[in-house]
Amino acid sequence: MTIKAKILTNTLYQLLAKFVSTAGTLLITIIITRILGAVTWGEYSIVISYTTFFYIFTEFGLNSIAARDFSSKKRVGRSDFYNFLFVRGIHTLIIITLGMVVLGFMHYPTYINKAIYLSQISVLFFSLSSGYNALFQSKLLYKYLFIITCVFSIINLFLFLFVVNFIKINLIYLFIPTVLSDLIRFIFATVIANKVLEKDKIILTFHRMKYFFFMAIPLGVALIFNTLMTQIDRLMLSVMSQPVFVGYYSLSYKLFDVLLVLPTFFMNAAFTIFVKKHASNQGYNKELTLSMYALGLISFFITIVALTSGWFFIPLIWGQAMKPAVSSFNILISGSILFFLSSPLSWIFVVENKIKYLVYFYTAGFIMNFVLNIFAIKMYGYNGAAVTTIITELFVLIILEIYRRKKLNVKYTSYNPKELFNLINLNK
């Protein structure tokens, strides 16, 4: 299979997996907003926003470091992989503990606190099952991610429908299906991964675990500030606004986030190719240029379609009560091209082992986003949070491009636009 075919087919598997998981998630949001109301959706969104905020810290760059390490090996042994997964598990438990400590200072109602405590169990199982993605990414086996996601989404949806229809409804019960489904996902991922891994004896060694952890620290710090930069607005909204306004913004960002999986999944596949070319002292300038062209064009068409249809579909699907979410969605989608272009630019800093610069960029972005949101949320509410998100991403994109030119030996190549249409021919 050609490089192009590998990137496109694995991107397709990721998109299919995301389509399935998103369809299940959106069905759940529809059930909550239409049956339980906008206020319950707002309370549910507060729990999800808080849990997601800390979950993203569990990544800490570990998957990317492991994927880079596994990509250079013909086969990955069970011992090597489970040293990595053990480190990720310990790190996740530390983050969960930190999240519970911080929760005591958030002054949420008691029932929201209880729902967040329950959801932390889901964070543990989801983080462990996500660790297997490093293996699937390194060997471009995203078809397994698709299978695992299908199993999880179907079970989660059926359990959620059961809870809504047959159990007395309160916020805590709404998170029981996710906890059970994430446990099943972890077990299923373990079974599949063990069919891919070499059947060597599992030996946990401090040396190997230390390697994964310390190699991940620079990227982990960068991702922490990237998370703070992109998630702080929802956390600030949950403290500074009513739950219903948190719900409006959460819905608009959830829809926007669905579109952002395109550059993420594209680069998940392209990253492995970039690493291999860089390791063999081959340039990947052409591949980077193609990525920028392709993602730029995709974002343009997505923006046009979303802006012309969002006003109709959001109230149609989620009800008139959620119509205010249209304004923040339109603001976010108008800046989608910034997110599409910053994705490949940020990953080349990882390939070139210049991760320290990402720490500087995302730290500056976080500070800017935090300061702007203090005033924007107070003056313009959730729409102000959407505007600051776009301004911050523009700032980061400009810095990425400036430092690419100054610090990296990675350049854009002259590219015939007609070659973009050859993407449909996987043999080229």
N, C-alpha and C positions, 0 to 999 in steps of 0.2 A: 504494500500500500504506500502511495506517495505521501510526502510530508503534508501536502495540501489536503489530501483525503483524510489523513489522520486528524488534522486540526478540525476540519469541517464535520466529520462523523462524530468525533468526541464532543464538539460543541453542540451538535444536534442532540446527542444523548443527554447532555446537561440541560438543554432547553426543554426536552421532553420531560425530564425529571422535574424541572421547575414548573412546567405547565401543570403536571399532575398535582404537585404539592400546592401550587397557587390556587388551582381550581378547588381543591379541598378547603384551603384556608378561606377563600372568598365565599364559598358556600356557608361556612361557619359564620363569617361576618354578616352575611345576608340573614341567616337565622336569628342572630343576636339582635341586629338593628330592626328587623321587621316584627319579631315575636316579643323580644324582651325590651326593646326600646333604645333610644339614643343614649340615655343616661347610663344604662347597663353596659352598653358598648363603650362608653367613655371610661367607666370603671374597669372594664376588662382591658382596655387599651393601656391604662395606667400600669396594671400588673405586667402586661406584655412588654411595655416600654422599659420598665425597671429591670425585668428579667433579661431582656435582650441586651440592655446596656452592659450588664455584667457578664452575660454569656460570651459576648464578643471578646472580652478580655481572656477567655480561656484559650483562644487561638494562640495568642502570644508569639506568632510567627513559627510555631512548632511544626505545623503542617507543611509550610513552605520549605523549611530547612530539611525536613524529612523527605519531601518530594524531590528536592534537589539532590539529596544524598542517594536516594533509591534510584533516581534516573540514571545515575552513572554505573549502576550494577545490572548485570544481565538477569539475575534472579535475586529476590529478596528473601532472606531466611526468617523463620518465625522468631528466632532469638533477637535478631536485629530489630524487627518490627515491634515486638512487645516491650523491648527496652524503651522505645519511643512512646508507645501507648501508655506505659506505666508512668512516665514523666508527665504526660499530658493529664492523666488521671489525678496525680498528686497536685499538679498545678490547678486543676479545676476545683478540687476540694478547698484549696486555699482561697480561690476567688469566691466560691460560694460562701465561705465563712466571712470573708470581707463584706460581701453583699448583705448578709444578715446583720452584721454589726452596723453598717451604714444605715440600714433600714430603720433602726431605732431613732435616728435623728431626722427622719423625713416627715413625721407627724401626719402620716396617712391614717384614715379610719382603721379600726381594729380588723374589720372583715377584709379589707384590702391587704393588710399585713399578713393575715392568715393565708390568703390566696397566694401571696408572693412566697411565703415559706413553703407551701406545697409545691409550687412551680420549680423550686430549687432542685427537687429530686429529678425533674425532667431535664434540667440543665446538665446534671451529671451524666445521665444516660445519652443525651443528645451530643454532648461534647465527646464522649468516648466513641460513639458511632461515627461522628464526624472525623475522628482520627483515622479511620479506614480510608477516607477520601485521599489521604496522602499517598497511599499505596495505589489506589485506582488512578490518581493523577500521574504518578511517576511512570506507570506502564500503559497509560492511555486506555484504561479499562472502565470508562465511565458508563458502559452498559450495565455494570453491576450497581452503580449508583442509581440508575434509572429503575432497576428491579426493586431495590431496597426502598426507594421512595414510593413506588406504587403500593407496596405492601403496607408501609406506614400510613399513607394518606387514606387508603380504603378503611383500614382498621380504626384510625382516628375519627373519621367521619361517622362511621356506624356507631362507635361508642358515644360520640357527642350527641347524635340523634337520640340514642337510648336515654342519655341523661336528661335531655330537654323534655322528652315525652313521658318518661316514667318515674323520674325522681323529682322531689321537691326542689325547685330551682333557687339556688343562691350562688353568689360569685365563686365560692370555693369549689362547688361541685363541677363547675365548668372546666376546671383544670385537671380533673381526674382522668378523662380520656387521653389527654396528652401525655401524662405521666406513664400510663400503661402502654400507650403506643410507642413511646420512646424506649421503653424497656424491651419491647418486642423488636424494634428496629435494631437495637444494639446486639441482641442475640442473633438475629438474622444476618447482620453484617459480619459478625464473628464467624459464622458458619461458612459464608461465601469466601471471606478473606483466607481462611485456612485451606481452601482449595487452590488458591493462587500462590501462597507462600511455600518456600522450600520446607521440607519436613525435617528440619534439624531440631536438636534438643533446645528447649527454651532455657536460656541461662541469663538471668538479670545481673548485669554488672554495673557497678558504680561508674566506671570509666566511660562506658557507652552512654549511659543516661546523662552523665555530666556533659558529654559532647553535644547531645541534642539540646540540652537546656542552655548552655552557655553560647552556643552558636546562634540560638534563637533570640538572645537578649537584645541585640541591636534592632533587629526587625520587630521584635516584640514591643519594645519601647515605642518604635515608630507607629505600630498598629494601635497601641494604647492611645496615643495622641490623635491618631486618625479616628478612632472610635469616639473619643471625647469630642472631636471636631464635628462629627456627623450625627451623634446621638444626644448631645447636651441640650439641644433645643427642645426635644420631647420631654426630657427630664425637668427642664426649667418650666415648661408649660404645665406639667403635672403639679407643680408647686405654686405657680403664679396665676393659673387659670382654673375655671370650673371643669369638671370631668367631661361635660358635653363638648367643650372647645378642644380638649385633648382628643376626643373622639373624632372630631372633624379633621384635625391635622393628621391623626394617626391613619385614617382611611386614605387621605390624599397621598401621604408618604408611602403607605403600603402599596398603593397602585403605582406610584412612581418607582418604588424599589423593584417592582416586578420588571419594569423596563430596563433597569440598571443591571439585571442579570446578564443581559446580552454581552456587554463588554467584559464582565467578570468571567463568564463561561468561555468566551472567545480567548481571553488571555490565560485561563487555566490550561487550555490545550496548547496555545502558542508558547507559553512560558517554558514548557518542557523542550520544545524545539529550540528556543533561544538558548537555553542552558547547554544543550548538546552541541550546538554550533559554536558557542563561546568556548566550551571545554576543548574542542578540537581545533581551536584557533581559526575558525572560519567566521567571517563576518555575518551578521544577521541584519544588516542595514536594509536589504530589500524586504525582508519579512516585516521589519518594523514599519517601513513605509507603507506596505500593503495593509498592515493592521490599521494605521492611521486613516488611510483612504477609506477602507471598508467601514470602519466604525463611524467615521464622519458622515458618510452617505446614509448609513442605517439610522443614525440619530436624526438626520434631517427628515427622513420620511416618517419616522415614528412621531416626531414633534408635530408635524402637519396633521397626521391622522388623529393624534390624541387631542390636540387643541380644537379640532372641528367636531369631535364626537363626545368628549368628556362631559360637556354640559347636558347632554341627552342621556347618556348611559348611567351616570352616577345616581341621579334621582330615580331613574327607571328601575335599576337593580336593587339599590339599597334603600329606596324610599325617599319621599320628599323631605323627611326630617334630616337627611344627610346632604341636602342640596348645598348648604354653605361650604362643603368640602370642595366644591368645584373651583372656587377662586384660588385656594392654596394649591390645588393640583395644577391649574394652569400656570401659576407662577413657577412651580417646580419643573414642569415639563418644558417650559420655555428655555431653561438652562441645561437641558439634558446633554447637549453636545459637549459641554464642559466636562461632564463626568465620563463620557465616552472617550474623549481624547486624553484625559489624565490617566486613565487606566493603563494603557501600554507604556506611557512615559514613566509612570511610577515603578512599573515592574522591571524596566531596564536598569534601574538603580540597584535592584536586588540581584539581577544577573551579573552586573559589573562589580558586585560586592561593595557598593557605595551607600550602604543602608543608613549610615550616620546622617547623610543629608536629608533623608526622609524624616528622621527624627526632628531636625530643625524645621523642615517645611510644615509638618503636621502640628508641631508645638505652636508655631506662629499662627497657623490656621485656627487652632483651638482657642487661643487667646483672642483672636479677632472675632470669632464666632460668639464666644461667651460675652464679650463686651458689647457687641452689637445687639445681641439678644436681650440684654438687660434693658435697653431702651426700646428696641423694636417690639418685643412682646408687650411691654407696658403700654406702648402707644398704639400698636396695630394688631395686637393679639396673635393668633396663629398665622395670619397672613404675613405679619412681620417676620415670624420665624422662617417662613418659606423664602422670603427675600434675602435674609441673611445667609441662608444655606447656599443660594446661588452666588452671592457676592464672595463668600468664603472660597467656594470651589474655583471661581475665576482667579482669585488671588493665588491659590495653590497651583493651578495650571500654568500661570505666567512664571512662577518661580521654577517649576519643573523644567520648562522649556529653556529658561535662562541658564540653569545649571547643566542641562544636557549639553548645551553649546560650549560651556566653559570647562566642564569637568570630565565629560565622557567622550570617549573616542567612538561615538555612535552617531552616524549622520543619516539624513534622509537621502535617498537616491532618486535620480530622475526616473519617473515611472510613467509608462504609457497608460492612460486611463482605460484603454481598451482591454488591458490585461485584467482589470477587475472583473470583466464579464467572463473570463476564463475560469472563474471560481466554480462555475457550474460543471466544468470539465475536470473531474477528479483525477484523470490520467495525466494531467499536465503539471 
